[in-house]
Amino acid sequence: MWALNCKGSIVSKLNKMWEWLSLWIVKKIRSPFSNLATKFTLVLGSTIVASPLVEHLIFNVILKHWLNIDLKIEVPDTEAYLFGSLLILASLIHNLLFIKLTSNYQIKIKETEGSVYKKLWIHLDTVIDDTARLTNLFCKVYDKSFDEFALKAEESVINYASFLRKNRPFFFSEELYEKCSEINNISYKVTQYYRACLKAQMYDEGILTSEKINDVSMESMLKNYNFYESQKLTMRIFSEATQQYDLVCSEIRKHINAI
């Protein structure tokens, strides 16, 4: 059993090493230096093939047949042509690999970006919708569903924050990331403001009693809570998020159309 586990561990390590080596080779082939080396090899191979032929034409054919001067320069041997041709072939194969790998890399980047921005749009819509719902509950009589709405909005904010953090490298600009983060920050504020309103609503309905509060200053605040003013303030704050939302959606749409 130990031998099998040991063998499996070795195979796993070898697979990881091969995967790492493959990625390293692909990255090196796609590098600008690699492309420069290809051009140099192509020029070198062409020079090796062409130079002896040019020398033969100039010194051996022209001088000998036109000026009757024989410099005893032999026709280039097969090895020179073969070596030069191999260099040219190698450079062409490498160039095809460079183009293919670069194309595949760009396609993967575009697919990843498309997937990220599609998910970003979904997160944005969810956060905006869930938060907007809360702004309409301030002046209503408490209902048990309000707790669920508040919790759903908080979860949307948390999920959105996690998505932004994990996908930050794929944003096409830091400015876009900042705008998306600002939308989430405002949405978080709205959820906190409504949590305070929710307590006041529960207090008005007698669900949240003095015994449960056990805080004189907190109870005084709940007793004098102004639902209308709180809603007005919250909606003014939330309007900033909707403005940023429109800008972000416009930028994402332009970027996706440009891909």
C-alpha positions in Angstrom: 0.0 0.0 0.0 2.8 2.4 0.9 4.6 1.6 -2.4 1.4 2.4 -4.4 1.0 5.7 -2.5 4.6 6.5 -3.1 4.3 5.7 -6.8 1.2 7.7 -7.1 2.9 10.7 -5.4 5.8 10.4 -7.8 3.5 10.3 -10.9 1.6 13.3 -9.6 4.8 15.3 -9.1 6.0 14.3 -12.6 2.7 15.4 -14.1 2.9 18.8 -12.3 6.5 19.2 -13.4 5.5 18.4 -17.0 2.6 20.8 -16.8 4.8 23.6 -15.4 7.5 22.8 -18.1 4.9 22.9 -20.9 3.6 26.3 -19.7 7.1 27.6 -19.4 8.0 26.5 -23.0 4.8 28.0 -24.4 5.5 31.3 -22.6 9.1 31.4 -23.9 7.9 30.7 -27.4 5.4 33.5 -27.2 8.0 35.9 -25.8 9.3 38.9 -28.0 12.9 37.5 -27.7 11.8 34.2 -29.1 10.2 35.9 -32.1 13.4 38.0 -32.6 15.5 34.8 -32.5 13.3 33.3 -35.2 14.0 36.3 -37.5 17.7 36.0 -36.8 17.6 32.3 -37.6 15.7 33.0 -40.8 18.2 35.6 -41.9 21.2 33.4 -41.0 19.8 30.4 -42.9 19.0 32.5 -45.9 22.5 34.0 -45.8 24.1 30.5 -45.6 22.1 29.4 -48.6 22.4 32.5 -50.7 26.0 33.6 -50.0 27.9 30.6 -51.6 25.5 30.8 -54.6 26.2 34.6 -55.0 29.9 34.1 -54.7 29.8 31.3 -57.3 27.8 33.5 -59.7 30.1 36.6 -59.2 33.5 35.1 -58.9 33.2 31.8 -60.8 30.7 32.4 -63.6 31.1 36.1 -64.4 34.8 36.3 -64.0 35.6 33.0 -65.6 33.2 33.3 -68.6 33.3 37.0 -69.2 36.8 38.0 -68.2 38.5 34.6 -68.5 39.7 34.7 -64.9 39.5 31.4 -63.0 39.7 31.7 -59.2 39.1 28.0 -58.7 36.0 28.6 -56.5 33.9 25.5 -56.4 30.2 25.3 -56.6 28.7 25.3 -53.0 28.4 21.8 -51.7 25.1 20.1 -50.6 25.9 20.4 -46.9 25.9 24.2 -47.0 22.5 24.3 -48.7 21.1 21.6 -46.5 22.2 23.4 -43.3 20.9 26.7 -44.4 17.6 25.1 -45.5 17.2 23.4 -42.2 17.7 26.8 -40.4 15.1 28.4 -42.7 12.7 25.5 -42.0 13.2 25.7 -38.3 12.5 29.4 -38.3 9.3 28.9 -40.3 8.1 26.1 -38.0 8.9 28.3 -34.9 7.1 31.2 -36.5 4.0 29.1 -37.1 4.1 27.9 -33.5 4.5 31.5 -32.3 1.5 32.6 -34.3 -0.6 29.7 -33.2 0.2 29.9 -29.5 -0.2 33.7 -29.5 -3.6 33.3 -31.2 -4.7 30.7 -28.7 -3.5 32.9 -25.8 -5.4 35.9 -27.1 -8.6 33.7 -27.6 -8.3 32.4 -24.1 -7.9 35.9 -22.7 -10.9 37.2 -24.6 -13.0 34.2 -23.5 -11.9 34.7 -19.9 -12.7 38.5 -20.1 -16.1 37.8 -21.7 -16.9 35.3 -18.9 -15.7 37.7 -16.2 -17.7 40.7 -17.5 -20.8 38.6 -18.0 -20.6 37.5 -14.3 -19.8 41.0 -13.3 -22.9 42.3 -15.0 -25.0 39.6 -13.2 -23.5 40.6 -9.8 -24.1 44.3 -10.5 -27.7 43.7 -11.4 -28.3 41.5 -8.3 -26.7 44.0 -5.9 -28.5 47.0 -7.4 -31.9 45.2 -7.4 -31.6 43.8 -3.9 -30.4 47.1 -2.5 -33.1 49.1 -4.4 -35.7 46.9 -2.9 -34.6 47.9 0.6 -34.9 51.7 -0.2 -38.6 51.1 -0.8 -39.3 49.4 2.6 -38.5 52.3 4.9 -42.0 53.7 5.2 -43.9 50.4 5.2 -45.3 48.5 8.1 -43.0 45.7 9.2 -43.4 42.3 7.6 -41.4 39.1 8.2 -40.3 39.1 4.6 -38.3 42.3 5.2 -35.8 40.3 7.2 -35.3 38.0 4.3 -34.9 40.9 1.9 -32.3 42.5 4.1 -30.3 39.3 4.4 -30.5 38.7 0.7 -29.1 42.2 0.0 -26.3 41.6 2.5 -25.4 38.3 0.9 -25.4 39.9 -2.6 -22.9 42.6 -1.3 -20.6 39.9 0.2 -20.7 37.8 -2.9 -20.0 40.8 -5.1 -17.1 41.9 -3.0 -15.6 38.4 -3.2 -16.0 38.4 -7.0 -14.3 41.7 -7.3 -11.4 40.7 -5.2 -10.8 37.4 -7.1 -11.2 38.8 -10.6 -9.4 42.2 -10.2 -6.5 41.1 -12.6 -9.0 40.7 -15.4 -10.5 44.2 -15.2 -9.4 46.2 -18.3 -8.8 49.3 -16.1 -8.3 50.1 -12.5 -10.8 52.9 -12.9 -13.5 50.4 -13.7 -12.6 48.3 -10.7 -12.8 51.4 -8.5 -16.3 52.2 -9.8 -17.5 48.7 -9.2 -16.1 48.8 -5.7 -17.8 52.1 -5.0 -21.2 50.6 -6.1 -20.7 47.8 -3.6 -19.6 50.2 -0.8 -22.7 52.3 -1.3 -24.9 49.2 -1.4 -23.3 48.1 1.9 -24.2 51.4 3.5 -27.8 51.1 2.3 -28.1 47.6 3.9 -26.7 49.1 7.2 -29.1 52.0 7.1 -32.0 49.6 6.5 -30.9 47.4 9.3 -31.4 50.3 11.7 -34.8 51.1 10.1 -35.8 47.4 10.4 -35.2 47.6 14.2 -37.4 50.7 14.3 -40.1 49.0 12.4 -40.0 46.0 14.7 -40.1 48.3 17.7 -43.2 50.1 16.3 -44.9 46.8 16.0 -44.0 45.7 19.5 -41.8 42.8 18.2 -38.7 44.4 19.6 -39.4 45.3 23.2 -37.5 47.3 25.9 -36.4 44.0 27.5 -34.8 42.8 24.3 -33.2 46.2 23.6 -31.8 46.7 27.2 -30.3 50.0 26.1 -32.0 53.4 27.0 -30.2 55.4 24.3 -30.9 52.8 21.6 -34.6 52.6 22.6 -34.9 56.4 22.5 -33.4 56.4 19.0 -35.9 53.8 17.8 -38.8 55.6 19.4 -37.9 58.8 17.6 -36.8 57.2 14.3 -37.9 59.3 11.3 -38.7 56.8 8.6 -39.4 59.4 5.9 -36.1 61.3 6.4 -34.1 58.1 6.6 -35.6 56.9 3.3 -34.9 60.2 1.7 -31.3 60.2 2.8 -30.8 56.5 1.8 -32.3 57.0 -1.7 -30.0 60.1 -2.2 -27.0 58.0 -1.3 -28.2 55.1 -3.5 -28.6 57.4 -6.5 -24.8 57.6 -6.6 -24.7 53.8 -7.0 -27.2 53.8 -9.9 -25.2 56.5 -11.7 -22.0 54.5 -11.3 -23.9 51.4 -12.5 -24.9 53.1 -15.7 -21.3 54.2 -16.4 -19.9 50.7 -15.6 -22.4 49.0 -17.8 -21.6 51.4 -20.7 -17.9 50.7 -20.3 -18.3 47.0 -20.2 -20.5 47.1 -23.3 -17.9 49.1 -25.2 -15.1 46.8 -24.1 -17.0 43.6 -25.0 -17.9 45.0 -28.4 -14.2 45.8 -29.0 -13.0 42.3 -28.1 
